[in-house]
Amino acid sequence: MVEKNENMNSLSFEQALKKLTEIVAKIESGQISLEQSLTQYEEGMELIKHCRGILEKAEKKIEEISKEKEKQK
């Protein structure tokens, strides 16, 4: 699991979102087993967590930039 997390941390937001979309399509297709669906679901939840982290960092950066611009006025 550590290796998987390290690989996930190297994914950009766009890459993680693409993988998440692919996982959803696999699960919704009904073409994979229950066990595979659970594994895919778990990976999807990790991808969501990763994406949220990236978005939170971006939001903080935007807030910092906005504060700096306000100080310059």
PDB file with one MODEL, atoms N, CA, C and O in Angstrom:
MODEL        1
ATOM      1  N   MET A   1       0.823  -1.205   0.000  1.00  0.00           N
ATOM      2  CA  MET A   1       0.000   0.000   0.000  1.00  0.00           C
ATOM      3  C   MET A   1       0.859   1.259   0.000  1.00  0.00           C
ATOM      4  O   MET A   1       0.445   2.282  -0.545  1.00  0.00           O
ATOM      5  N   VAL A   2       2.044   1.205   0.599  1.00  0.00           N
ATOM      6  CA  VAL A   2       2.919   2.370   0.632  1.00  0.00           C
ATOM      7  C   VAL A   2       3.320   2.759  -0.784  1.00  0.00           C
ATOM      8  O   VAL A   2       3.308   3.938  -1.137  1.00  0.00           O
ATOM      9  N   GLU A   3       3.678   1.756  -1.600  1.00  0.00           N
ATOM     10  CA  GLU A   3       4.076   2.038  -2.973  1.00  0.00           C
ATOM     11  C   GLU A   3       2.929   2.685  -3.740  1.00  0.00           C
ATOM     12  O   GLU A   3       3.143   3.615  -4.516  1.00  0.00           O
ATOM     13  N   LYS A   4       1.723   2.197  -3.525  1.00  0.00           N
ATOM     14  CA  LYS A   4       0.546   2.747  -4.199  1.00  0.00           C
ATOM     15  C   LYS A   4       0.347   4.205  -3.793  1.00  0.00           C
ATOM     16  O   LYS A   4       0.044   5.046  -4.639  1.00  0.00           O
ATOM     17  N   ASN A   5       0.513   4.512  -2.504  1.00  0.00           N
ATOM     18  CA  ASN A   5       0.358   5.887  -2.028  1.00  0.00           C
ATOM     19  C   ASN A   5       1.432   6.793  -2.610  1.00  0.00           C
ATOM     20  O   ASN A   5       1.158   7.940  -2.964  1.00  0.00           O
ATOM     21  N   GLU A   6       2.672   6.272  -2.710  1.00  0.00           N
ATOM     22  CA  GLU A   6       3.748   7.065  -3.292  1.00  0.00           C
ATOM     23  C   GLU A   6       3.441   7.371  -4.750  1.00  0.00           C
ATOM     24  O   GLU A   6       3.655   8.494  -5.206  1.00  0.00           O
ATOM     25  N   ASN A   7       2.940   6.382  -5.485  1.00  0.00           N
ATOM     26  CA  ASN A   7       2.571   6.602  -6.879  1.00  0.00           C
ATOM     27  C   ASN A   7       1.428   7.598  -6.983  1.00  0.00           C
ATOM     28  O   ASN A   7       1.419   8.450  -7.871  1.00  0.00           O
ATOM     29  N   MET A   8       0.472   7.492  -6.087  1.00  0.00           N
ATOM     30  CA  MET A   8      -0.675   8.387  -6.115  1.00  0.00           C
ATOM     31  C   MET A   8      -0.239   9.821  -5.843  1.00  0.00           C
ATOM     32  O   MET A   8      -0.752  10.752  -6.463  1.00  0.00           O
ATOM     33  N   ASN A   9       0.687  10.003  -4.939  1.00  0.00           N
ATOM     34  CA  ASN A   9       1.154  11.347  -4.606  1.00  0.00           C
ATOM     35  C   ASN A   9       1.852  12.018  -5.777  1.00  0.00           C
ATOM     36  O   ASN A   9       1.954  13.244  -5.817  1.00  0.00           O
ATOM     37  N   SER A  10       2.336  11.224  -6.733  1.00  0.00           N
ATOM     38  CA  SER A  10       3.007  11.803  -7.893  1.00  0.00           C
ATOM     39  C   SER A  10       2.019  12.191  -8.991  1.00  0.00           C
ATOM     40  O   SER A  10       2.409  12.815  -9.978  1.00  0.00           O
ATOM     41  N   LEU A  11       0.748  11.831  -8.831  1.00  0.00           N
ATOM     42  CA  LEU A  11      -0.263  12.153  -9.841  1.00  0.00           C
ATOM     43  C   LEU A  11      -0.685  13.613  -9.748  1.00  0.00           C
ATOM     44  O   LEU A  11      -0.858  14.158  -8.658  1.00  0.00           O
ATOM     45  N   SER A  12      -0.847  14.234 -10.907  1.00  0.00           N
ATOM     46  CA  SER A  12      -1.415  15.580 -10.935  1.00  0.00           C
ATOM     47  C   SER A  12      -2.912  15.465 -10.677  1.00  0.00           C
ATOM     48  O   SER A  12      -3.470  14.368 -10.680  1.00  0.00           O
ATOM     49  N   PHE A  13      -3.550  16.598 -10.454  1.00  0.00           N
ATOM     50  CA  PHE A  13      -4.998  16.600 -10.242  1.00  0.00           C
ATOM     51  C   PHE A  13      -5.707  15.998 -11.446  1.00  0.00           C
ATOM     52  O   PHE A  13      -6.609  15.172 -11.305  1.00  0.00           O
ATOM     53  N   GLU A  14      -5.287  16.425 -12.632  1.00  0.00           N
ATOM     54  CA  GLU A  14      -5.926  15.953 -13.861  1.00  0.00           C
ATOM     55  C   GLU A  14      -5.747  14.448 -14.056  1.00  0.00           C
ATOM     56  O   GLU A  14      -6.679  13.757 -14.469  1.00  0.00           O
ATOM     57  N   GLN A  15      -4.557  13.945 -13.761  1.00  0.00           N
ATOM     58  CA  GLN A  15      -4.307  12.507 -13.893  1.00  0.00           C
ATOM     59  C   GLN A  15      -5.160  11.715 -12.911  1.00  0.00           C
ATOM     60  O   GLN A  15      -5.740  10.689 -13.268  1.00  0.00           O
ATOM     61  N   ALA A  16      -5.233  12.195 -11.678  1.00  0.00           N
ATOM     62  CA  ALA A  16      -6.026  11.507 -10.656  1.00  0.00           C
ATOM     63  C   ALA A  16      -7.508  11.528 -11.018  1.00  0.00           C
ATOM     64  O   ALA A  16      -8.208  10.533 -10.831  1.00  0.00           O
ATOM     65  N   LEU A  17      -7.979  12.643 -11.528  1.00  0.00           N
ATOM     66  CA  LEU A  17      -9.383  12.759 -11.920  1.00  0.00           C
ATOM     67  C   LEU A  17      -9.703  11.816 -13.078  1.00  0.00           C
ATOM     68  O   LEU A  17     -10.777  11.216 -13.118  1.00  0.00           O
ATOM     69  N   LYS A  18      -8.776  11.688 -14.012  1.00  0.00           N
ATOM     70  CA  LYS A  18      -8.967  10.769 -15.140  1.00  0.00           C
ATOM     71  C   LYS A  18      -9.061   9.332 -14.642  1.00  0.00           C
ATOM     72  O   LYS A  18      -9.933   8.575 -15.070  1.00  0.00           O
ATOM     73  N   LYS A  19      -8.151   8.957 -13.727  1.00  0.00           N
ATOM     74  CA  LYS A  19      -8.187   7.599 -13.167  1.00  0.00           C
ATOM     75  C   LYS A  19      -9.490   7.360 -12.414  1.00  0.00           C
ATOM     76  O   LYS A  19     -10.074   6.280 -12.501  1.00  0.00           O
ATOM     77  N   LEU A  20      -9.939   8.359 -11.685  1.00  0.00           N
ATOM     78  CA  LEU A  20     -11.187   8.244 -10.934  1.00  0.00           C
ATOM     79  C   LEU A  20     -12.370   8.040 -11.881  1.00  0.00           C
ATOM     80  O   LEU A  20     -13.249   7.219 -11.618  1.00  0.00           O
ATOM     81  N   THR A  21     -12.386   8.783 -12.966  1.00  0.00           N
ATOM     82  CA  THR A  21     -13.448   8.639 -13.964  1.00  0.00           C
ATOM     83  C   THR A  21     -13.444   7.232 -14.564  1.00  0.00           C
ATOM     84  O   THR A  21     -14.503   6.645 -14.785  1.00  0.00           O
ATOM     85  N   GLU A  22     -12.255   6.698 -14.824  1.00  0.00           N
ATOM     86  CA  GLU A  22     -12.135   5.343 -15.371  1.00  0.00           C
ATOM     87  C   GLU A  22     -12.646   4.304 -14.376  1.00  0.00           C
ATOM     88  O   GLU A  22     -13.308   3.340 -14.762  1.00  0.00           O
ATOM     89  N   ILE A  23     -12.339   4.501 -13.104  1.00  0.00           N
ATOM     90  CA  ILE A  23     -12.798   3.573 -12.063  1.00  0.00           C
ATOM     91  C   ILE A  23     -14.320   3.580 -11.979  1.00  0.00           C
ATOM     92  O   ILE A  23     -14.950   2.524 -11.909  1.00  0.00           O
ATOM     93  N   VAL A  24     -14.904   4.770 -11.986  1.00  0.00           N
ATOM     94  CA  VAL A  24     -16.369   4.875 -11.917  1.00  0.00           C
ATOM     95  C   VAL A  24     -17.002   4.144 -13.097  1.00  0.00           C
ATOM     96  O   VAL A  24     -17.985   3.422 -12.932  1.00  0.00           O
ATOM     97  N   ALA A  25     -16.440   4.331 -14.281  1.00  0.00           N
ATOM     98  CA  ALA A  25     -16.982   3.671 -15.474  1.00  0.00           C
ATOM     99  C   ALA A  25     -16.902   2.150 -15.348  1.00  0.00           C
ATOM    100  O   ALA A  25     -17.840   1.443 -15.719  1.00  0.00           O
ATOM    101  N   LYS A  26     -15.779   1.645 -14.823  1.00  0.00           N
ATOM    102  CA  LYS A  26     -15.625   0.192 -14.634  1.00  0.00           C
ATOM    103  C   LYS A  26     -16.682  -0.345 -13.679  1.00  0.00           C
ATOM    104  O   LYS A  26     -17.331  -1.353 -13.957  1.00  0.00           O
ATOM    105  N   ILE A  27     -16.845   0.332 -12.560  1.00  0.00           N
ATOM    106  CA  ILE A  27     -17.804  -0.137 -11.552  1.00  0.00           C
ATOM    107  C   ILE A  27     -19.228  -0.071 -12.104  1.00  0.00           C
ATOM    108  O   ILE A  27     -20.009  -1.009 -11.937  1.00  0.00           O
ATOM    109  N   GLU A  28     -19.558   1.036 -12.757  1.00  0.00           N
ATOM    110  CA  GLU A  28     -20.912   1.201 -13.282  1.00  0.00           C
ATOM    111  C   GLU A  28     -21.234   0.239 -14.420  1.00  0.00           C
ATOM    112  O   GLU A  28     -22.400  -0.075 -14.659  1.00  0.00           O
ATOM    113  N   SER A  29     -20.204  -0.231 -15.122  1.00  0.00           N
ATOM    114  CA  SER A  29     -20.436  -1.134 -16.254  1.00  0.00           C
ATOM    115  C   SER A  29     -20.957  -2.497 -15.816  1.00  0.00           C
ATOM    116  O   SER A  29     -21.621  -3.193 -16.584  1.00  0.00           O
ATOM    117  N   GLY A  30     -20.651  -2.873 -14.572  1.00  0.00           N
ATOM    118  CA  GLY A  30     -21.074  -4.174 -14.073  1.00  0.00           C
ATOM    119  C   GLY A  30     -20.277  -5.323 -14.660  1.00  0.00           C
ATOM    120  O   GLY A  30     -20.648  -6.484 -14.488  1.00  0.00           O
ATOM    121  N   GLN A  31     -19.193  -5.020 -15.347  1.00  0.00           N
ATOM    122  CA  GLN A  31     -18.388  -6.040 -16.013  1.00  0.00           C
ATOM    123  C   GLN A  31     -17.265  -6.589 -15.139  1.00  0.00           C
ATOM    124  O   GLN A  31     -16.518  -7.468 -15.569  1.00  0.00           O
ATOM    125  N   ILE A  32     -17.143  -6.080 -13.928  1.00  0.00           N
ATOM    126  CA  ILE A  32     -16.098  -6.590 -13.035  1.00  0.00           C
ATOM    127  C   ILE A  32     -16.756  -7.242 -11.823  1.00  0.00           C
ATOM    128  O   ILE A  32     -17.905  -6.958 -11.485  1.00  0.00           O
ATOM    129  N   SER A  33     -16.002  -8.116 -11.187  1.00  0.00           N
ATOM    130  CA  SER A  33     -16.541  -8.862 -10.046  1.00  0.00           C
ATOM    131  C   SER A  33     -16.730  -7.949  -8.833  1.00  0.00           C
ATOM    132  O   SER A  33     -16.245  -6.818  -8.800  1.00  0.00           O
ATOM    133  N   LEU A  34     -17.438  -8.467  -7.854  1.00  0.00           N
ATOM    134  CA  LEU A  34     -17.645  -7.717  -6.614  1.00  0.00           C
ATOM    135  C   LEU A  34     -16.305  -7.404  -5.959  1.00  0.00           C
ATOM    136  O   LEU A  34     -16.075  -6.282  -5.508  1.00  0.00           O
ATOM    137  N   GLU A  35     -15.428  -8.393  -5.909  1.00  0.00           N
ATOM    138  CA  GLU A  35     -14.105  -8.198  -5.300  1.00  0.00           C
ATOM    139  C   GLU A  35     -13.333  -7.098  -6.033  1.00  0.00           C
ATOM    140  O   GLU A  35     -12.721  -6.235  -5.403  1.00  0.00           O
ATOM    141  N   GLN A  36     -13.365  -7.135  -7.352  1.00  0.00           N
ATOM    142  CA  GLN A  36     -12.687  -6.104  -8.138  1.00  0.00           C
ATOM    143  C   GLN A  36     -13.338  -4.740  -7.917  1.00  0.00           C
ATOM    144  O   GLN A  36     -12.651  -3.720  -7.853  1.00  0.00           O
ATOM    145  N   SER A  37     -14.652  -4.728  -7.801  1.00  0.00           N
ATOM    146  CA  SER A  37     -15.366  -3.475  -7.544  1.00  0.00           C
ATOM    147  C   SER A  37     -14.944  -2.873  -6.214  1.00  0.00           C
ATOM    148  O   SER A  37     -14.753  -1.661  -6.109  1.00  0.00           O
ATOM    149  N   LEU A  38     -14.799  -3.715  -5.200  1.00  0.00           N
ATOM    150  CA  LEU A  38     -14.375  -3.219  -3.886  1.00  0.00           C
ATOM    151  C   LEU A  38     -12.960  -2.658  -3.939  1.00  0.00           C
ATOM    152  O   LEU A  38     -12.672  -1.621  -3.342  1.00  0.00           O
ATOM    153  N   THR A  39     -12.085  -3.348  -4.654  1.00  0.00           N
ATOM    154  CA  THR A  39     -10.710  -2.872  -4.803  1.00  0.00           C
ATOM    155  C   THR A  39     -10.690  -1.539  -5.541  1.00  0.00           C
ATOM    156  O   THR A  39      -9.982  -0.611  -5.149  1.00  0.00           O
ATOM    157  N   GLN A  40     -11.470  -1.456  -6.606  1.00  0.00           N
ATOM    158  CA  GLN A  40     -11.551  -0.218  -7.378  1.00  0.00           C
ATOM    159  C   GLN A  40     -12.153   0.911  -6.537  1.00  0.00           C
ATOM    160  O   GLN A  40     -11.705   2.055  -6.615  1.00  0.00           O
ATOM    161  N   TYR A  41     -13.163   0.587  -5.741  1.00  0.00           N
ATOM    162  CA  TYR A  41     -13.797   1.572  -4.867  1.00  0.00           C
ATOM    163  C   TYR A  41     -12.773   2.135  -3.880  1.00  0.00           C
ATOM    164  O   TYR A  41     -12.705   3.344  -3.657  1.00  0.00           O
ATOM    165  N   GLU A  42     -11.986   1.245  -3.299  1.00  0.00           N
ATOM    166  CA  GLU A  42     -10.961   1.674  -2.344  1.00  0.00           C
ATOM    167  C   GLU A  42      -9.956   2.609  -3.022  1.00  0.00           C
ATOM    168  O   GLU A  42      -9.587   3.644  -2.468  1.00  0.00           O
ATOM    169  N   GLU A  43      -9.523   2.237  -4.213  1.00  0.00           N
ATOM    170  CA  GLU A  43      -8.589   3.092  -4.945  1.00  0.00           C
ATOM    171  C   GLU A  43      -9.242   4.435  -5.280  1.00  0.00           C
ATOM    172  O   GLU A  43      -8.601   5.483  -5.197  1.00  0.00           O
ATOM    173  N   GLY A  44     -10.508   4.393  -5.654  1.00  0.00           N
ATOM    174  CA  GLY A  44     -11.234   5.625  -5.957  1.00  0.00           C
ATOM    175  C   GLY A  44     -11.305   6.558  -4.762  1.00  0.00           C
ATOM    176  O   GLY A  44     -11.142   7.770  -4.904  1.00  0.00           O
ATOM    177  N   MET A  45     -11.545   6.001  -3.593  1.00  0.00           N
ATOM    178  CA  MET A  45     -11.606   6.828  -2.384  1.00  0.00           C
ATOM    179  C   MET A  45     -10.252   7.475  -2.095  1.00  0.00           C
ATOM    180  O   MET A  45     -10.194   8.622  -1.653  1.00  0.00           O
ATOM    181  N   GLU A  46      -9.168   6.746  -2.342  1.00  0.00           N
ATOM    182  CA  GLU A  46      -7.824   7.312  -2.165  1.00  0.00           C
ATOM    183  C   GLU A  46      -7.583   8.433  -3.177  1.00  0.00           C
ATOM    184  O   GLU A  46      -6.979   9.455  -2.849  1.00  0.00           O
ATOM    185  N   LEU A  47      -8.055   8.236  -4.396  1.00  0.00           N
ATOM    186  CA  LEU A  47      -7.912   9.276  -5.419  1.00  0.00           C
ATOM    187  C   LEU A  47      -8.698  10.530  -5.040  1.00  0.00           C
ATOM    188  O   LEU A  47      -8.225  11.647  -5.245  1.00  0.00           O
ATOM    189  N   ILE A  48      -9.889  10.346  -4.491  1.00  0.00           N
ATOM    190  CA  ILE A  48     -10.695  11.490  -4.042  1.00  0.00           C
ATOM    191  C   ILE A  48      -9.954  12.251  -2.945  1.00  0.00           C
ATOM    192  O   ILE A  48      -9.899  13.481  -2.961  1.00  0.00           O
ATOM    193  N   LYS A  49      -9.396  11.525  -2.013  1.00  0.00           N
ATOM    194  CA  LYS A  49      -8.632  12.145  -0.923  1.00  0.00           C
ATOM    195  C   LYS A  49      -7.448  12.936  -1.494  1.00  0.00           C
ATOM    196  O   LYS A  49      -7.169  14.053  -1.058  1.00  0.00           O
ATOM    197  N   HIS A  50      -6.766  12.347  -2.462  1.00  0.00           N
ATOM    198  CA  HIS A  50      -5.623  13.000  -3.101  1.00  0.00           C
ATOM    199  C   HIS A  50      -6.067  14.287  -3.809  1.00  0.00           C
ATOM    200  O   HIS A  50      -5.430  15.331  -3.667  1.00  0.00           O
ATOM    201  N   CYS A  51      -7.161  14.202  -4.569  1.00  0.00           N
ATOM    202  CA  CYS A  51      -7.675  15.373  -5.291  1.00  0.00           C
ATOM    203  C   CYS A  51      -8.097  16.479  -4.330  1.00  0.00           C
ATOM    204  O   CYS A  51      -7.824  17.654  -4.574  1.00  0.00           O
ATOM    205  N   ARG A  52      -8.753  16.111  -3.255  1.00  0.00           N
ATOM    206  CA  ARG A  52      -9.166  17.115  -2.257  1.00  0.00           C
ATOM    207  C   ARG A  52      -7.953  17.833  -1.670  1.00  0.00           C
ATOM    208  O   ARG A  52      -7.980  19.045  -1.461  1.00  0.00           O
ATOM    209  N   GLY A  53      -6.895  17.076  -1.408  1.00  0.00           N
ATOM    210  CA  GLY A  53      -5.671  17.680  -0.885  1.00  0.00           C
ATOM    211  C   GLY A  53      -5.088  18.696  -1.852  1.00  0.00           C
ATOM    212  O   GLY A  53      -4.668  19.782  -1.451  1.00  0.00           O
ATOM    213  N   ILE A  54      -5.067  18.336  -3.125  1.00  0.00           N
ATOM    214  CA  ILE A  54      -4.555  19.254  -4.148  1.00  0.00           C
ATOM    215  C   ILE A  54      -5.427  20.504  -4.213  1.00  0.00           C
ATOM    216  O   ILE A  54      -4.910  21.618  -4.291  1.00  0.00           O
ATOM    217  N   LEU A  55      -6.739  20.324  -4.181  1.00  0.00           N
ATOM    218  CA  LEU A  55      -7.655  21.469  -4.239  1.00  0.00           C
ATOM    219  C   LEU A  55      -7.506  22.373  -3.021  1.00  0.00           C
ATOM    220  O   LEU A  55      -7.569  23.596  -3.147  1.00  0.00           O
ATOM    221  N   GLU A  56      -7.310  21.785  -1.846  1.00  0.00           N
ATOM    222  CA  GLU A  56      -7.124  22.588  -0.634  1.00  0.00           C
ATOM    223  C   GLU A  56      -5.857  23.426  -0.731  1.00  0.00           C
ATOM    224  O   GLU A  56      -5.851  24.591  -0.332  1.00  0.00           O
ATOM    225  N   LYS A  57      -4.777  22.839  -1.262  1.00  0.00           N
ATOM    226  CA  LYS A  57      -3.530  23.586  -1.436  1.00  0.00           C
ATOM    227  C   LYS A  57      -3.729  24.734  -2.418  1.00  0.00           C
ATOM    228  O   LYS A  57      -3.235  25.839  -2.197  1.00  0.00           O
ATOM    229  N   ALA A  58      -4.450  24.471  -3.495  1.00  0.00           N
ATOM    230  CA  ALA A  58      -4.709  25.511  -4.495  1.00  0.00           C
ATOM    231  C   ALA A  58      -5.540  26.641  -3.891  1.00  0.00           C
ATOM    232  O   ALA A  58      -5.279  27.817  -4.143  1.00  0.00           O
ATOM    233  N   GLU A  59      -6.533  26.276  -3.097  1.00  0.00           N
ATOM    234  CA  GLU A  59      -7.383  27.279  -2.460  1.00  0.00           C
ATOM    235  C   GLU A  59      -6.565  28.167  -1.516  1.00  0.00           C
ATOM    236  O   GLU A  59      -6.746  29.385  -1.497  1.00  0.00           O
ATOM    237  N   LYS A  60      -5.674  27.563  -0.740  1.00  0.00           N
ATOM    238  CA  LYS A  60      -4.823  28.339   0.170  1.00  0.00           C
ATOM    239  C   LYS A  60      -3.920  29.282  -0.615  1.00  0.00           C
ATOM    240  O   LYS A  60      -3.717  30.432  -0.226  1.00  0.00           O
ATOM    241  N   LYS A  61      -3.382  28.782  -1.723  1.00  0.00           N
ATOM    242  CA  LYS A  61      -2.502  29.603  -2.557  1.00  0.00           C
ATOM    243  C   LYS A  61      -3.274  30.804  -3.111  1.00  0.00           C
ATOM    244  O   LYS A  61      -2.758  31.922  -3.124  1.00  0.00           O
ATOM    245  N   ILE A  62      -4.493  30.577  -3.563  1.00  0.00           N
ATOM    246  CA  ILE A  62      -5.328  31.666  -4.088  1.00  0.00           C
ATOM    247  C   ILE A  62      -5.608  32.691  -3.000  1.00  0.00           C
ATOM    248  O   ILE A  62      -5.554  33.895  -3.251  1.00  0.00           O
ATOM    249  N   GLU A  63      -5.908  32.221  -1.789  1.00  0.00           N
ATOM    250  CA  GLU A  63      -6.158  33.137  -0.671  1.00  0.00           C
ATOM    251  C   GLU A  63      -4.922  33.973  -0.368  1.00  0.00           C
ATOM    252  O   GLU A  63      -5.028  35.173  -0.115  1.00  0.00           O
ATOM    253  N   GLU A  64      -3.735  33.336  -0.394  1.00  0.00           N
ATOM    254  CA  GLU A  64      -2.492  34.065  -0.138  1.00  0.00           C
ATOM    255  C   GLU A  64      -2.260  35.133  -1.202  1.00  0.00           C
ATOM    256  O   GLU A  64      -1.889  36.265  -0.888  1.00  0.00           O
ATOM    257  N   ILE A  65      -2.480  34.767  -2.450  1.00  0.00           N
ATOM    258  CA  ILE A  65      -2.290  35.719  -3.547  1.00  0.00           C
ATOM    259  C   ILE A  65      -3.263  36.884  -3.406  1.00  0.00           C
ATOM    260  O   ILE A  65      -2.883  38.040  -3.593  1.00  0.00           O
ATOM    261  N   SER A  66      -4.501  36.586  -3.081  1.00  0.00           N
ATOM    262  CA  SER A  66      -5.515  37.633  -2.912  1.00  0.00           C
ATOM    263  C   SER A  66      -5.138  38.582  -1.784  1.00  0.00           C
ATOM    264  O   SER A  66      -5.285  39.797  -1.918  1.00  0.00           O
ATOM    265  N   LYS A  67      -4.651  38.034  -0.671  1.00  0.00           N
ATOM    266  CA  LYS A  67      -4.244  38.874   0.456  1.00  0.00           C
ATOM    267  C   LYS A  67      -3.078  39.764   0.067  1.00  0.00           C
ATOM    268  O   LYS A  67      -3.045  40.936   0.440  1.00  0.00           O
ATOM    269  N   GLU A  68      -2.122  39.226  -0.678  1.00  0.00           N
ATOM    270  CA  GLU A  68      -0.970  40.013  -1.121  1.00  0.00           C
ATOM    271  C   GLU A  68      -1.409  41.143  -2.050  1.00  0.00           C
ATOM    272  O   GLU A  68      -0.899  42.260  -1.957  1.00  0.00           O
ATOM    273  N   LYS A  69      -2.341  40.856  -2.932  1.00  0.00           N
ATOM    274  CA  LYS A  69      -2.841  41.885  -3.858  1.00  0.00           C
ATOM    275  C   LYS A  69      -3.571  42.986  -3.095  1.00  0.00           C
ATOM    276  O   LYS A  69      -3.457  44.162  -3.439  1.00  0.00           O
ATOM    277  N   GLU A  70      -4.316  42.608  -2.063  1.00  0.00           N
ATOM    278  CA  GLU A  70      -5.033  43.590  -1.244  1.00  0.00           C
ATOM    279  C   GLU A  70      -4.047  44.493  -0.504  1.00  0.00           C
ATOM    280  O   GLU A  70      -4.295  45.690  -0.355  1.00  0.00           O
ATOM    281  N   LYS A  71      -2.936  43.930  -0.041  1.00  0.00           N
ATOM    282  CA  LYS A  71      -1.931  44.724   0.673  1.00  0.00           C
ATOM    283  C   LYS A  71      -1.269  45.733  -0.251  1.00  0.00           C
ATOM    284  O   LYS A  71      -0.853  46.804   0.191  1.00  0.00           O
ATOM    285  N   GLN A  72      -1.171  45.400  -1.523  1.00  0.00           N
ATOM    286  CA  GLN A  72      -0.503  46.270  -2.490  1.00  0.00           C
ATOM    287  C   GLN A  72      -1.369  47.447  -2.907  1.00  0.00           C
ATOM    288  O   GLN A  72      -0.856  48.400  -3.493  1.00  0.00           O
ATOM    289  N   LYS A  73      -2.651  47.412  -2.628  1.00  0.00           N
ATOM    290  CA  LYS A  73      -3.550  48.510  -3.030  1.00  0.00           C
ATOM    291  C   LYS A  73      -3.372  49.725  -2.176  1.00  0.00           C
ATOM    292  O   LYS A  73      -4.051  50.731  -2.385  1.00  0.00           O
TER     293      LYS A  73
ENDMDL
END
